[in-house]
Amino acid sequence: MIMKPGEILTYAIVAISSLFIMGSVVHMLVGGLVSENTEIALIVAVVILDAIAIGFMARDVIRRRRAEHNQRPE
């Protein structure tokens, strides 16, 4: 097994909280300065970019674990 279930749960919690925090940060930075529609569009864009970055990081972790797993002598 490349990743343990507890590790997957930890990564999932961190990913979800990261998305929530990024949305909140955008709201705190631009809330009241721009129209509500613009604020929502910015929040959506930042959360999507954050989700893409998290996906790339998860992909990197899985690739590194598979490489380590394949190099171990059995």
CORLINDA-V230702 format. One line per field, one symbol per residue. ss: DSSP state (H for helix, E for strand, L for the rest). Layout:
ss->???
This chain:
ss->LLLLHHHHHHHHHHHHHHHHHHHHHHHHHHLLLLLHHHHHHHHHHHHHHHHHHHHHHHHHHHHHHHHHHHHLLL
